[in-house]
Amino acid sequence: MEMRLPEPGDALTGVEMFAGLEPEVRQRVIAAAVPRTYRKGQLLFVENDPGESLIVLRRGAVAVFRTAPTGERAVLSVIRPPDVLGEVSLLDASTRSASAEAIEDSAALALSRPAFMELVHSNPRILDAVMRSLGQLIRRLTEQNADHVFLDLPGRVAKTLVRLAGESQAPMITIELNQSQLAEMAGGSRQSVNQAIGSFASRGWLRTEGRRIVVTDVAALRRRAGMNDR
């Protein structure tokens, strides 16, 4: 899948939250952050952990999810560079409201809460960016709730694939997500999601390659999901 990657020399390039900072301030942020790497399948944090740091993803992909008492997981979002995660816990000093797992080998920067709050106080523009980030999160969760009311499962699977495809204009888009993870995101059983994927494949909208899904007709998936044409 096509990803937006930070430019060499500045780990914050493309990160909207820090876009308004002067270069020297950005360098101070980078110096205060701790580099971290995560293997595929490794947890970054789990629900109710202390919200100690903001994580800026530089490489790979991370799934943010909630876990039911039965052990069933619901994936809320998939984070890719140069997005951030963990900002909610930083703002209210509470515990993590969700868990996060690397679904690809990943690299990130972790900025501690004290360093983050000092940055917010000295650079008020960052607070505007944080509020926009929270607004986008609320809109995404509201839309997901509406999808569960108004879309059938194949429609939700189609919409999930469109979101994962992102803004890529490539004729074929490879999505590094297995069908179990896709089922968690679409809110259905693996068997039902497999049936939807098989139906889409028979129509020529995608194909599967082991644990990968190769989307070949994003427009058709958008129509199946009831999304407006761009």
N, C-alpha and C positions, 0 to 999 in steps of 0.2 A: 504494500500500500504506500502511496506517496505521502510523505510526511514533511512538515515544516521543521527544519533543523536550524539551531542557532548558528550564526556565523562564527568562524574561528576567531578567538581572541576575546569574545564577549559572550559569556554564558547566558546573559539575559536578553540577547537579541531576539526580538519577536515576542517577548513576554509582555503582554499588554499592561499588567500591573505596574511594571517598572519603566514603561516606555517614555514617561515624561521626565525622567531623572536626567540630570547632567552626567556626562561621562565619568567624572571623578566620583560622583555619588554612586553610580552603578558599580564602579570598581570597589568601593567600600563595601557595598552589599555582597559582592562576589567574595571579597576577602573574609567577610564575617560568616559566610555560608560554609557548610561542611559537605564535601563530595561524598556521595554514597552510590553503591552499586547493588543491584538486586537480581538474583537469578530468576528465571522463569518459574513461576509457582511459589515464590517467596512472598510472605506477607510483609507489607510496609508497616502496617499497624492494624489493630482490630478494634471493634466497637468497645467503648468505655476505657480505652487507653487514655492516658493524659495527652491533651492537645499541646504538645511541646514545640512543634515546628511546622513551618510552611515548607512544602516540598515543591520545588521547581523541576519538572521533568525535562531532561535533556535528550534522552534516547530511550526507545522502547515504547511500551504501552502498559497502563495500569488500569485494572477494573476496580471500580468502587462499588461495594455491595452491602446489603443488609442481610442478616441471617435470622430466620424464624426459629422459634423454640424447637420445632421439629427438625431443624438442621437444614431446611430448604433455603436456598439463596436466591436473592433478587438483585440483579446487577442494575445499579442506578445509572452508571455512565462508564465510558471507557475514555481515559485521559491519555492524550498523546502530546509530544513536544509541540510548541513550547508552553503548554498549559501548566497550571498549578493545582495543587490540592491541599486540603487541610486548613483553608483560610477561615472556615466557620469556627472551629475550635479555638483558633488564635484570637479571634475577636471577642468571644465571650468567656474565654479562659475555662471552658468546660471540657469534658472528656470527648473523645471522638464519637461522632454520631453514626459512623459507618466504618467498615473495614476496607482495606485496599490490598490488592494482590497484583504482583507483576505477571502479566500474561505473555510478556516477552522479556528477554534479558534487557535490563533497563539501567540507566544512569541518571542521577538526579543531584540537585543541591538542596540541602536542608538548612533553612534559616530559623534560628531559635526564636521563641516568642519575645524575649527581651529585646533582641536585636531588631525584630520586626516592628515592635511597638515604638522603639526609639526612632526608627525610620519613618513611621507614620507621623509621629509628633513633629519631626523636623521637616517633613515633606508632605504637607496636607494633600497634594494632588494624588498621592497614593491611596488615600482614603476614598476618593472618588472612584478610582479604579477597582478598589475592593468592593464598594457598593455595587458597581456595575457587574462584577463577577458574581456577587450574591444574587443580584436580580436575574442574571442569566440562569443560575442554578434553580431559582424558584420557578421561572418560566418553564424550564426543562421538566421539572418534576410535575408541574401542573399539566403540561402537555402529555406526559406519560400517563397520568391518571385519566385524562380524557381519552387517550388511546384505548385504555382497557375498557372503557364504557362504549365507545363508538366504533372501534375496529375489531374485526374477527382476528383469530390468531394468524392466519396467513397474511393479513394486512399489517399486523404488528411485526411479523418477521420481515416483510418487505420494507417497512419503514426503518427498522433497525439496520438492515443492510445498507439502505440509502445513507443513513447517518454515518455508518462506519466507512462508507466510501468517501465521505467528505466532499471536498471541492475538486477532487481529481477529475480531469478531462480525458484521461487515458481510455482507450477503447476497451481495455481489460484491467480490472482493479482487483488485486489479490488482497483478501482479508484474512489476517492471521488470527482466526478465532474458530475454535472447534464447535460442534453443534450443541454440546452440553452448555458451553458458555453462551451461545446464541439463544438457547432455550431460557437461560436465566435472565437474559436481557429482554426477551420478548414476553416473558411471563407465561410460558407454556411447558408442557412436558416434552422431553427429548423426542419421544416417538411422534408427537404431533408436529413438532418443528421439522423433524426429518421428512415427514410427509409433505409439508409445505415446500421444503427445499427440493424434494423430488419433483413436485409439481412445477416449480419454477424452472428446474433443469430441463424438464420435458418440453417446456415452451422456448427453451434457448436463451433464457434470461441469465443463467449462470451455469457453472459446473463446479464439481467438487474434486479436489486433488488431495487425497488423504485427509489431513486435518485443516486444510485450507479451503476457502470458498473463493472462486474467481468469478466476479460479476462481469457479465458481458453486455447487459442492457439495463443501465441504470434508469433510463426513461420509463421502461416497462414496469420496473419495481416501484417507481414513483407513482405511476398511475394506479397500480394495485393497492398502494398505501393511501390513495386519495389525496396525494400531495399536489399542490399547484405546480404546473410546468414553469420552468425558469426561462 
